[in-house]
Amino acid sequence: MREPANDWRATLRRRTLIAAVLLGVWAGGIEARLLSLQIYRHADLVTRAARQQMRTIVAPAKRGDILDRHGRVLATSVDADSIYAVPSEISNAGEAAGRLCIAFGDCTQRERQALTERLGQSRAFAYVRRQVPPDQAQRVAALNLDAVGFIKESRRFYPNKELAAQLLGWAGIDNVGLSGLEYAYDAQIRGKPGTVLIHTDARRHAFSRFERPPTSGSSVELTIDEYLQHIAERELHAGVAQNRAAGGSAIIVDPHTGEILAMANEPTFNPNAAYRESQEIEHRNRAVQDLYEPGSTFKVVTASAAIEEKVLSVDAPIDVRAGQIRIGSRVVRDTHDYGRLSLTDVLVKSSNVGAIKIGFLVGTERLSQYVQRFGFGHPVSPDFPGESPGIVWDPTKWTESALASVSMGYQVGVTPLQMVTAVSAVANKGELVEPRAVRAVYHGNRRYQVQPRVVRRTIGGDTAALITAIMEEVVERGTAREAQIPGYTVAGKTGTAAKLVNGRYSKSDYNASFVGFLPSRDPAVAIIVVVDSPHAGTFFGGSVAAPIFRRIAESTLRYLGIGPTLNPAPPVIVARRDEASGRQTAAPETAGPFVSFVADGLPPTMPDLSGMSAREAMRKLVTVGLTARISGDGFVVSQDPPAGAPLEAGGVSRVTLERSPARHPSSAPQP
């Protein structure tokens, strides 16, 4: 049987068709796959490729240093080892965590459990502990554990440990400021992180690298003096412990510039281990965050308003014979029946009844204005973002009872920083200067200094002088005798205020405070001490806070080299030979505290001091080489030797002062 001649052609066509169909299906599949990869999944694949082929590592910036006013380091950054692990390569997570915790030596059960869980995950990277001390790093390295390694990180270090802890604050594990000045100036201190871009091949081998280095942060110079800070913290700690108190604050300020020389808080903490500290109360900066009713220290504001507005003179009599005053249903009592008191003695004796009567004469409108002028009711410094503004009621809501309370320092909430700023205005002749904790910022190679800023005038210079004299008498013969420092004039005011507990004033918990400045006629520093809830038998500001003030002030004066202002040592007069003329003239002896130059010819005569203030008289006597022995207050009414008498170098002049309204217009009674 014969086959058809065209069978092979049909077979070829059939096979060709099948091959074409298969080729078309294959080409269509390729095109579909390319369409999917290059269009629909393009973005995802590019991202995955970049992740696999490029590695970006953040190079953290080094935080700038924080320095005290003399350049001593208070906070700096150091390299520290951080320990990491590759959990996917660890076979027994529990055993590894146990050995690591033994090496650390301070693991809690909770931390050990968390570490076990982290090491048990199938991950390529996990931190074991970051920024560990060198001794812990050495012990972990000695274990030679597989899948455990070290990387270098920058760690914040505070070389003085607890010193100024609440003021400085602290930076967290990622070198970000979390509190205090570390937080307030984080943008300047932190710097800018850098980046490292690494390209790798399919075997993860790097073949190119691009770096953008980090920019170091700016250093910040504080107004704080490290030694004065140590003094304040030492004496505050001793005082709080001695009085069995819950805590306290102390601030030293330069009243002329507003520079905060020290800011101490008790209790405190170690910022090097702050992330492990759980007691929030220790981290809090009481000096700028805690509110308290100032009590009698606030009477300085009430008296200032009365004198500035010419409502009363310093000698104006105020009747407090009843020893109490009724305001509505309230009865406010003094500790004693004082009879009649002058405005001066109202502050010297700290009479609540007298302060209320002064407040009523001043009135709500005027007193509220002075409360605002002295800085209460709003933050006073830009260096503390967490500063409390305080509590001052809207004057339109002041009742008669509220006016009485504010007049004696109740029903108003202040911070220690606000209170010392207000009294510093008195020390600065009535000008309120903005308190600052930052003195300068170093950016690059340049130093940008923060200039003092006068906020406003609170009272006139004459009023400030009268208030200063009153505050001197508070220390000399009033409630603040414990603040006296031999050889120095001190101006201050005590305060004792019951604390609000569950909406009622406590009969066992008080805030004891003292605020003052010295030397009072030419102040170098203003200091406030506030003690929270003393329970050692006494709770008055004069017996609790004033002794702490005195000890801080004594050490501060010695450190600053400020000599006595009362009855100082006599000046030293020495002869100096003029080589040109051969004549001897008086010349300074470098070892002496003062030098008086004797003019040619006759010896100097005693100047007429009548009507001068103590400061003016002392200055005049010093210029003629005499030592002043001053008694009394006010203005000069008699002197020995008399005016015009010949003087001997190194002699002593005795001057008597009295308060005489006729000699000083601002002290005259007002109608």
C-alpha positions as CSV (number, residue, x, y, z in Angstrom):
1,M,0.0,0.0,0.0
2,R,1.4,3.4,-1.0
3,E,1.6,6.4,1.5
4,P,0.5,9.8,0.5
5,A,3.2,12.0,-0.8
6,N,2.3,15.1,1.3
7,D,2.1,13.4,4.7
8,W,5.5,14.7,5.8
9,R,4.5,18.2,4.9
10,A,1.4,18.0,7.1
11,T,3.5,16.6,9.9
12,L,6.0,19.4,9.5
13,R,3.3,22.0,9.6
14,R,1.7,20.5,12.6
15,R,5.0,20.3,14.5
16,T,5.9,23.9,13.4
17,L,2.5,25.1,14.6
18,I,3.0,23.3,18.0
19,A,6.5,24.8,18.3
20,A,5.2,28.2,17.4
21,V,2.4,28.0,20.0
22,L,4.9,26.8,22.6
23,L,7.3,29.6,21.7
24,G,4.5,32.1,21.8
25,V,3.3,30.9,25.2
26,W,6.9,31.0,26.4
27,A,7.4,34.5,25.0
28,G,4.1,35.6,26.5
29,G,5.2,34.2,29.9
30,I,8.5,36.0,29.7
31,E,6.7,39.3,28.7
32,A,4.2,38.9,31.5
33,R,7.0,38.2,34.0
34,L,8.9,41.2,32.8
35,L,5.8,43.3,33.0
36,S,5.3,42.2,36.5
37,L,8.9,42.8,37.6
38,Q,9.5,46.0,35.8
39,I,6.2,47.7,36.2
40,Y,4.0,46.3,38.9
41,R,6.8,45.3,41.4
42,H,9.4,47.8,40.3
43,A,9.3,50.0,43.4
44,D,9.4,47.0,45.8
45,L,12.3,45.4,44.0
46,V,14.3,48.6,43.8
47,T,13.8,49.0,47.6
48,R,14.9,45.4,48.2
49,A,17.9,45.8,46.0
50,A,19.0,49.0,47.7
51,R,18.5,47.3,51.1
52,Q,20.6,44.3,50.1
53,Q,23.3,46.2,48.1
54,M,23.6,49.4,50.2
55,R,24.0,49.8,54.0
56,T,23.5,53.2,55.6
57,I,25.0,53.5,59.1
58,V,24.3,56.6,61.2
59,A,27.4,58.1,62.8
60,P,26.2,59.8,66.0
61,A,27.4,63.3,66.8
62,K,29.4,64.0,69.9
63,R,27.5,66.2,72.3
64,G,29.2,69.4,73.3
65,D,30.6,69.8,76.9
66,I,28.8,71.7,79.7
67,L,31.3,73.9,81.6
68,D,31.1,76.0,84.7
69,R,32.0,79.7,84.6
70,H,35.7,79.0,85.0
71,G,35.8,76.3,82.3
72,R,35.6,73.3,84.6
73,V,33.8,70.4,83.0
74,L,30.4,69.5,84.4
75,A,29.2,67.2,81.6
76,T,31.1,65.6,78.7
77,S,30.9,62.7,76.2
78,V,33.1,59.7,76.2
79,D,33.4,56.6,74.1
80,A,31.7,53.5,75.7
81,D,31.3,49.9,74.7
82,S,27.8,48.7,73.9
83,I,27.2,44.9,73.8
84,Y,25.2,43.3,71.1
85,A,24.3,39.7,70.1
86,V,23.1,37.8,67.1
87,P,20.2,35.8,68.6
88,S,19.8,33.6,65.5
89,E,23.2,32.1,66.3
90,I,22.6,31.4,70.0
91,S,21.5,27.9,70.8
92,N,20.6,28.3,74.5
93,A,19.3,31.8,75.2
94,G,18.7,31.1,78.9
95,E,22.3,30.0,79.6
96,A,23.7,32.9,77.6
97,A,21.6,35.4,79.5
98,G,22.6,33.9,82.8
99,R,26.3,34.1,82.1
100,L,26.0,37.7,80.9
101,C,24.1,38.7,84.0
102,I,26.8,37.2,86.2
103,A,29.4,39.2,84.3
104,F,27.3,42.4,84.7
105,G,26.9,41.8,88.5
106,D,23.8,44.0,88.9
107,C,21.1,42.3,86.8
108,T,17.6,42.3,88.3
109,Q,15.4,39.3,87.8
110,R,13.2,41.3,85.5
111,E,16.2,42.4,83.4
112,R,17.4,38.8,83.1
113,Q,14.0,37.6,81.9
114,A,13.9,40.3,79.3
115,L,17.4,39.5,78.1
116,T,16.5,35.8,77.8
117,E,13.5,36.7,75.6
118,R,15.6,39.0,73.4
119,L,18.3,36.4,72.9
120,G,15.7,33.7,72.1
121,Q,14.3,35.5,69.1
122,S,15.4,34.6,65.5
123,R,16.8,38.0,64.7
124,A,20.2,39.1,63.3
125,F,20.8,41.8,65.8
126,A,19.8,42.7,69.4
127,Y,21.4,44.9,72.0
128,V,22.4,43.2,75.2
129,R,23.3,46.3,77.2
130,R,24.4,49.7,75.9
131,Q,27.1,52.0,77.1
132,V,28.5,49.7,79.8
133,P,31.3,50.7,82.2
134,P,34.8,49.4,81.3
135,D,34.9,46.8,84.0
136,Q,31.6,45.2,82.8
137,A,32.9,45.2,79.2
138,Q,36.1,43.4,80.3
139,R,34.2,40.7,82.2
140,V,31.8,40.1,79.2
141,A,34.8,40.0,76.8
142,A,36.4,37.4,79.0
143,L,33.4,35.0,78.5
144,N,34.3,34.6,74.8
145,L,30.6,34.0,74.0
146,D,29.7,33.1,70.4
147,A,27.5,35.6,68.6
148,V,28.2,38.4,71.3
149,G,30.2,41.4,70.3
150,F,31.0,45.1,71.0
151,I,30.4,48.4,69.2
152,K,31.6,51.8,70.3
153,E,29.0,54.5,71.2
154,S,29.2,58.0,72.7
155,R,28.1,58.1,76.3
156,R,27.2,61.2,78.4
157,F,29.4,61.4,81.5
158,Y,29.1,63.6,84.6
159,P,32.5,63.7,86.4
160,N,31.1,65.3,89.6
161,K,28.3,62.8,89.9
162,E,25.5,64.4,91.9
163,L,26.8,67.9,91.7
164,A,24.1,70.2,90.1
165,A,22.3,67.1,88.9
166,Q,18.8,68.6,88.6
167,L,20.2,71.7,87.0
168,L,22.3,69.9,84.4
169,G,19.6,67.2,83.8
170,W,20.8,64.1,81.9
171,A,21.0,62.7,78.4
172,G,19.4,59.4,77.5
173,I,20.9,56.3,76.0
174,D,20.7,57.7,72.5
175,N,22.5,61.0,73.6
176,V,19.3,63.0,73.5
177,G,18.8,65.5,76.4
178,L,15.9,64.5,78.5
179,S,15.8,67.0,81.4
180,G,17.4,70.1,82.8
181,L,19.8,72.1,80.7
182,E,20.7,69.0,78.7
183,Y,17.1,69.2,77.4
184,A,16.7,73.0,77.2
185,Y,19.9,73.4,75.1
186,D,19.7,70.0,73.3
187,A,19.5,71.5,69.8
188,Q,22.8,73.3,70.4
189,I,24.6,70.6,72.4
190,R,23.5,67.6,70.4
191,G,25.2,68.4,67.1
192,K,24.3,66.8,63.7
193,P,24.7,63.1,63.1
194,G,26.7,61.9,60.1
195,T,26.1,59.0,57.7
196,V,28.2,56.2,56.2
197,L,26.9,54.7,52.9
198,I,28.4,51.3,52.0
199,H,27.8,49.4,48.6
200,T,28.1,45.6,48.7
201,D,28.1,42.9,46.1
202,A,26.1,39.6,46.1
203,R,28.5,38.1,48.7
204,R,28.0,41.1,51.0
205,H,31.5,42.3,50.3
206,A,31.9,46.1,50.4
207,F,33.3,47.6,47.2
208,S,32.6,51.4,47.9
209,R,32.1,53.7,50.8
210,F,30.8,57.3,51.2
211,E,31.0,59.2,54.4
212,R,29.4,62.4,55.7
213,P,31.1,63.0,59.0
214,P,29.0,64.1,62.1
215,T,29.2,67.7,63.4
216,S,30.1,68.0,67.0
217,G,27.7,69.9,69.3
218,S,28.3,73.3,70.8
219,S,29.8,73.6,74.3
220,V,27.8,75.6,76.8
221,E,29.4,77.7,79.6
222,L,27.2,78.1,82.6
223,T,27.0,80.9,85.2
224,I,27.4,78.2,87.8
225,D,30.6,78.2,89.9
226,E,31.5,74.6,90.7
227,Y,32.9,75.4,94.1
228,L,29.9,77.5,95.2
229,Q,27.6,74.8,93.9
230,H,29.5,72.3,96.2
231,I,29.1,74.7,99.1
232,A,25.4,75.1,98.6
233,E,24.8,71.4,98.2
234,R,26.9,70.5,101.2
235,E,25.2,73.0,103.6
236,L,21.7,72.3,102.2
237,H,22.2,68.5,102.7
238,A,23.5,69.0,106.2
239,G,20.6,71.3,107.1
240,V,17.9,69.0,105.6
241,A,19.4,66.1,107.5
242,Q,19.7,68.0,110.8
243,N,16.1,69.2,110.6
244,R,14.8,65.8,109.4
245,A,13.1,67.5,106.5
246,A,11.6,66.1,103.3
247,G,13.9,68.2,101.1
248,G,14.9,71.7,100.2
249,S,16.5,74.1,97.7
250,A,19.2,76.8,97.8
251,I,20.1,79.3,95.2
252,I,23.0,81.8,95.0
253,V,22.5,84.7,92.5
254,D,24.5,87.7,91.5
255,P,21.8,90.4,91.9
256,H,23.4,92.8,89.5
257,T,23.7,90.5,86.5
258,G,21.1,87.8,87.3
259,E,23.8,85.1,87.0
260,I,22.9,82.0,89.0
261,L,26.1,81.0,90.8
262,A,24.7,77.9,92.4
263,M,21.4,76.0,92.4
264,A,21.1,73.1,94.9
265,N,18.3,70.6,95.5
266,E,17.9,67.9,98.1
267,P,17.4,65.0,97.7
268,T,19.5,64.6,94.6
269,F,20.6,61.8,92.2
270,N,23.5,60.6,90.1
271,P,22.9,61.5,86.4
272,N,25.4,58.9,85.3
273,A,22.8,56.2,86.3
274,A,19.7,58.3,85.8
275,Y,18.1,55.9,83.4
276,R,18.0,53.3,86.2
277,E,16.7,55.7,88.8
278,S,12.9,55.4,89.3
279,Q,12.3,58.1,91.9
280,E,10.9,61.0,90.0
281,I,11.1,63.3,93.0
282,E,14.9,63.2,93.0
283,H,15.0,64.2,89.3
284,R,12.8,67.2,89.8
285,N,14.4,70.6,90.0
286,R,12.6,71.9,93.1
287,A,14.2,75.3,92.8
288,V,12.2,76.1,89.6
289,Q,9.4,73.6,89.6
290,D,8.1,73.3,93.1
291,L,5.5,75.9,94.3
292,Y,5.2,77.0,97.9
293,E,3.4,79.7,99.7
294,P,6.3,82.1,100.7
295,G,4.8,83.3,104.0
296,S,6.6,86.3,105.6
297,T,9.3,86.6,102.9
298,F,6.5,88.0,100.7
299,K,6.0,90.9,103.1
300,V,9.0,92.5,101.4
301,V,6.7,93.0,98.4
302,T,3.9,94.4,100.6
303,A,6.2,96.9,102.3
304,S,7.8,97.9,99.0
305,A,4.4,98.7,97.5
306,A,3.4,100.8,100.6
307,I,6.6,102.8,100.6
308,E,6.8,103.3,96.8
309,E,3.2,104.4,96.7
310,K,3.8,106.7,99.7
311,V,1.0,105.0,101.6
312,L,3.2,104.8,104.7
313,S,6.6,105.9,105.9
314,V,9.0,103.4,107.5
315,D,8.2,105.0,110.9
316,A,4.4,105.2,110.5
317,P,2.7,103.6,113.5
318,I,0.4,100.6,112.9
319,D,-1.9,99.4,115.7
320,V,-1.6,95.6,116.2
321,R,-2.5,95.7,120.0
322,A,-5.3,93.2,119.6
323,G,-2.8,90.6,118.4
324,Q,-5.4,89.4,115.9
325,I,-7.6,90.6,113.1
326,R,-10.9,89.3,111.8
327,I,-11.6,89.1,108.1
328,G,-15.1,87.8,107.5
329,S,-15.2,84.4,109.3
330,R,-11.4,84.2,109.5
331,V,-9.3,85.3,112.4
332,V,-5.6,85.9,111.8
333,R,-3.3,86.0,114.9
334,D,0.2,87.1,115.7
335,T,2.4,84.9,117.9
336,H,2.6,87.9,120.3
337,D,0.7,91.0,121.2
338,Y,3.1,93.7,119.9
339,G,1.0,96.8,120.7
340,R,1.9,99.5,118.2
341,L,4.5,98.8,115.6
342,S,6.1,100.9,112.9
343,L,6.2,99.6,109.3
344,T,9.8,98.7,109.9
345,D,8.9,96.7,113.0
346,V,6.1,94.9,111.3
347,L,8.7,93.2,109.1
348,V,11.2,93.0,112.0
349,K,8.7,91.2,114.2
350,S,7.0,89.5,111.2
351,S,3.6,90.6,112.3
352,N,0.8,89.1,110.2
353,V,-1.7,91.5,111.5
354,G,0.5,94.5,110.7
355,A,1.1,93.1,107.2
356,I,-2.6,92.7,106.6
357,K,-3.3,96.3,107.7
358,I,-0.5,97.5,105.3
359,G,-2.0,95.5,102.5
360,F,-5.5,97.0,103.1
361,L,-4.0,100.5,102.9
362,V,-2.2,99.7,99.7
363,G,-5.3,98.1,98.2
364,T,-5.9,95.2,95.7
365,E,-5.2,97.1,92.5
366,R,-1.8,98.5,93.6
367,L,-0.6,95.4,95.5
368,S,-1.4,93.2,92.5
369,Q,0.6,95.5,90.3
370,Y,3.7,95.1,92.5
371,V,3.2,91.3,92.6
372,Q,3.4,91.3,88.9
373,R,6.3,93.8,88.8
374,F,8.4,91.6,91.1
375,G,8.0,88.7,88.6
376,F,5.4,86.5,90.3
377,G,2.8,84.7,88.2
378,H,5.0,83.9,85.2
379,P,8.3,82.2,84.4
380,V,11.3,84.5,85.1
381,S,14.1,82.7,83.2
382,P,14.3,81.3,79.7
383,D,16.8,78.6,80.7
384,F,14.3,76.4,82.4
385,P,11.5,75.1,80.0
386,G,9.9,73.3,82.9
387,E,9.8,76.3,85.2
388,S,6.5,76.8,86.9
389,P,4.9,80.2,86.4
390,G,3.6,80.2,89.9
391,I,0.0,80.9,91.0
392,V,-1.3,84.5,91.3
393,W,-5.0,85.1,91.2
394,D,-6.6,87.5,88.9
395,P,-7.0,90.7,90.9
396,T,-10.6,91.0,89.8
397,K,-11.3,87.9,91.9
398,W,-9.5,89.1,95.0
399,T,-11.8,89.3,98.0
400,E,-11.0,91.1,101.2
401,S,-9.8,87.7,102.5
402,A,-7.6,87.1,99.5
403,L,-6.0,90.6,99.9
404,A,-5.3,89.8,103.5
405,S,-3.7,86.4,102.6
406,V,-1.5,87.8,99.8
407,S,-0.3,90.7,102.1
408,M,1.3,88.1,104.5
409,G,2.4,85.7,101.8
410,Y,-0.4,83.2,101.5
411,Q,-2.8,82.4,98.7
412,V,0.1,83.0,96.2
413,G,2.3,80.2,94.9
414,V,5.9,81.0,94.0
415,T,9.1,79.1,93.2
416,P,12.4,79.7,95.1
417,L,13.9,81.2,91.9
418,Q,11.1,83.7,91.6
419,M,11.5,84.7,95.3
420,V,15.2,85.2,95.1
421,T,14.8,87.1,91.9
422,A,12.3,89.5,93.5
423,V,14.6,90.2,96.5
424,S,17.6,90.6,94.1
425,A,15.7,93.5,92.6
426,V,15.7,95.2,96.0
427,A,19.5,94.5,96.2
428,N,19.9,95.9,92.7
429,K,18.4,99.3,93.7
430,G,15.0,98.3,92.3
431,E,15.9,96.9,88.9
432,L,14.8,93.3,88.2
433,V,17.4,91.4,86.1
434,E,16.5,88.2,84.3
435,P,18.1,85.3,86.1
436,R,20.2,83.1,83.8
437,A,22.1,79.8,84.1
438,V,23.9,80.0,80.7
439,R,26.7,82.4,80.4
440,A,28.0,81.7,76.9
441,V,27.7,79.2,74.0
442,Y,30.8,78.1,72.0
443,H,30.0,77.4,68.4
444,G,32.9,76.5,66.2
445,N,35.8,78.7,67.4
446,R,33.6,81.6,68.5
447,R,32.2,82.4,72.0
448,Y,28.7,83.9,72.0
449,Q,28.1,85.5,75.4
450,V,24.7,86.0,76.9
451,Q,24.3,89.6,78.0
452,P,22.4,90.5,81.2
453,R,18.9,91.8,80.6
454,V,17.1,94.2,82.8
455,V,13.4,93.2,82.7
456,R,11.9,96.2,84.4
457,R,12.1,98.6,87.3
458,T,10.1,97.3,90.3
459,I,10.6,100.1,92.8
460,G,12.7,103.3,93.0
461,G,16.2,103.4,94.3
462,D,15.2,105.3,97.5
463,T,12.5,102.7,98.2
464,A,15.0,99.9,97.7
465,A,17.4,101.6,100.1
466,L,14.7,101.9,102.8
467,I,13.6,98.2,102.3
468,T,17.3,97.2,102.6
469,A,17.6,99.0,105.9
470,I,14.5,97.3,107.2
471,M,15.8,93.9,106.1
472,E,19.1,94.7,107.9
473,E,17.1,95.2,111.1
474,V,15.3,91.9,110.6
475,V,18.7,90.3,110.8
476,E,20.1,92.5,113.5
477,R,17.3,92.5,116.0
478,G,14.4,90.6,114.5
479,T,13.4,87.0,113.5
480,A,16.7,86.4,111.6
481,R,19.4,86.7,114.2
482,E,20.7,83.3,113.2
483,A,21.7,84.8,109.8
484,Q,24.1,87.3,111.3
485,I,27.7,87.1,110.1
486,P,30.3,89.0,112.2
487,G,31.9,91.9,110.3
488,Y,29.2,92.0,107.6
489,T,25.9,93.7,107.1
490,V,23.2,91.2,106.1
491,A,19.7,92.1,104.8
492,G,17.1,89.3,104.8
493,K,13.7,88.1,105.7
494,T,12.4,84.9,107.2
495,G,9.3,83.0,106.1
496,T,7.3,80.2,107.8
497,A,4.2,79.0,106.0
498,A,1.9,76.0,106.7
499,K,1.6,73.6,103.8
500,L,-1.7,72.7,102.2
501,V,-2.5,69.0,102.8
502,N,-5.7,67.6,101.4
503,G,-7.1,71.1,101.0
504,R,-6.4,72.2,104.6
505,Y,-3.4,73.9,106.2
506,S,-1.3,71.4,108.1
507,K,-0.4,71.9,111.7
508,S,2.8,69.8,111.4
509,D,4.2,70.4,107.9
510,Y,5.7,73.8,107.1
511,N,7.9,75.4,104.5
512,A,10.7,77.3,106.3
513,S,12.6,79.8,104.3
514,F,15.1,82.7,104.4
515,V,16.1,85.0,101.6
516,G,18.6,87.8,101.8
517,F,21.7,89.5,100.3
518,L,25.1,90.6,101.5
519,P,27.0,92.7,102.1
520,S,23.8,94.6,102.2
521,R,25.0,98.0,101.2
522,D,27.0,96.7,98.2
523,P,25.6,93.2,97.5
524,A,27.7,90.6,96.0
525,V,25.2,87.7,96.2
526,A,21.6,87.1,97.0
527,I,20.8,83.7,98.6
528,I,17.6,81.8,99.3
529,V,17.1,78.7,101.3
530,V,13.8,76.8,101.4
531,V,13.4,73.7,103.6
532,D,10.4,71.4,103.1
533,S,8.7,70.0,106.1
534,P,11.3,70.1,108.9
535,H,10.4,67.8,111.8
536,A,13.3,68.2,114.3
537,G,11.3,70.2,116.8
538,T,11.3,73.6,115.2
539,F,9.9,74.7,111.9
540,F,10.5,78.5,111.8
541,G,12.5,80.1,109.0
542,G,14.6,81.9,111.5
543,S,15.8,78.7,113.2
544,V,15.8,76.3,110.3
545,A,16.7,78.1,107.1
546,A,18.6,81.1,108.4
547,P,21.5,79.0,109.8
548,I,21.9,77.3,106.5
549,F,21.9,80.7,104.8
550,R,24.6,81.8,107.2
551,R,26.9,78.9,106.5
552,I,26.5,79.2,102.7
553,A,27.1,82.9,102.9
554,E,30.2,82.6,105.1
555,S,31.9,80.2,102.7
556,T,30.8,82.3,99.7
557,L,32.3,85.4,101.1
558,R,35.6,83.7,101.8
559,Y,35.7,82.2,98.4
560,L,34.9,85.5,96.6
561,G,37.5,87.3,98.8
562,I,35.0,89.9,100.2
563,G,36.4,91.5,103.3
564,P,34.4,92.7,106.3
565,T,32.3,95.7,105.8
566,L,31.7,96.5,109.5
567,N,34.7,97.7,111.6
568,P,37.3,96.5,109.1
569,A,41.0,96.3,109.9
570,P,42.7,99.7,109.9
571,P,44.4,100.7,106.6
572,V,48.2,100.4,106.3
573,I,50.2,103.6,105.6
574,V,53.7,103.2,104.3
575,A,56.2,105.8,103.1
576,R,57.3,105.9,99.4
577,R,60.4,107.9,98.4
578,D,60.0,110.0,95.2
579,E,63.2,109.4,93.4
580,A,63.0,112.7,91.5
581,S,62.6,115.0,94.4
582,G,63.8,112.8,97.3
583,R,60.5,113.6,99.1
584,Q,58.7,110.8,101.0
585,T,55.0,110.3,100.2
586,A,52.5,107.7,101.5
587,A,52.4,104.6,99.3
588,P,50.5,101.4,99.3
589,E,51.7,98.4,101.2
590,T,50.8,95.4,99.1
591,A,50.0,93.2,102.1
592,G,47.5,95.7,103.5
593,P,43.8,95.8,102.8
594,F,43.7,99.5,101.9
595,V,46.2,102.3,101.1
596,S,45.7,106.0,102.0
597,F,47.8,108.6,100.2
598,V,48.7,111.6,102.4
599,A,48.7,114.9,100.5
600,D,51.7,117.3,100.5
601,G,51.9,119.8,103.3
602,L,49.6,119.7,106.3
603,P,47.9,116.4,107.4
604,P,44.3,116.0,106.3
605,T,41.4,117.2,108.5
606,M,38.2,115.5,109.5
607,P,35.5,115.9,106.9
608,D,32.0,117.0,107.9
609,L,29.8,113.8,107.8
610,S,26.5,115.2,109.1
611,G,23.5,114.0,107.1
612,M,25.3,111.3,105.2
613,S,24.2,107.7,105.0
614,A,26.4,105.0,106.5
615,R,27.8,104.0,103.1
616,E,28.6,107.6,102.2
617,A,30.3,108.3,105.6
618,M,32.3,105.1,105.4
619,R,33.5,105.9,101.9
620,K,34.5,109.4,103.0
621,L,36.4,108.1,106.0
622,V,38.3,105.5,103.9
623,T,39.6,108.2,101.5
624,V,41.3,110.0,104.4
625,G,42.7,106.8,105.9
626,L,40.4,106.3,108.9
627,T,38.7,103.3,110.2
628,A,35.0,103.7,110.8
629,R,33.2,102.6,113.9
630,I,29.5,103.0,113.1
631,S,26.6,102.6,115.4
632,G,22.9,103.1,114.8
633,D,20.8,103.3,111.6
634,G,19.8,106.0,109.2
635,F,21.9,109.1,108.8
636,V,24.9,110.7,110.6
637,V,23.9,112.9,113.6
638,S,27.3,113.0,115.4
639,Q,31.0,112.2,114.8
640,D,34.2,112.0,116.7
641,P,36.7,113.6,115.8
642,P,34.6,116.6,114.9
643,A,34.7,118.2,111.5
644,G,37.9,120.1,110.8
645,A,40.0,118.4,113.4
646,P,43.5,117.3,112.3
647,L,43.8,113.6,111.7
648,E,46.5,111.0,112.2
649,A,46.9,108.3,109.6
650,G,45.3,105.0,110.8
651,G,43.1,106.7,113.3
652,V,39.5,105.7,114.3
653,S,36.4,107.7,113.7
654,R,33.2,107.0,115.7
655,V,30.0,107.9,113.9
656,T,26.5,107.8,115.3
657,L,23.5,107.3,113.0
658,E,19.8,107.9,113.7
659,R,16.6,107.6,111.7
660,S,15.5,111.2,111.3
661,P,12.6,111.9,108.9
662,A,13.7,115.5,108.6
663,R,17.0,114.4,107.0
664,H,15.4,112.2,104.4
665,P,12.3,113.3,102.3
666,S,11.2,109.7,101.4
667,S,10.8,108.7,105.0
668,A,8.4,111.6,105.9
669,P,4.9,110.5,106.9
670,Q,2.5,110.8,104.0
671,P,-1.0,112.2,104.4
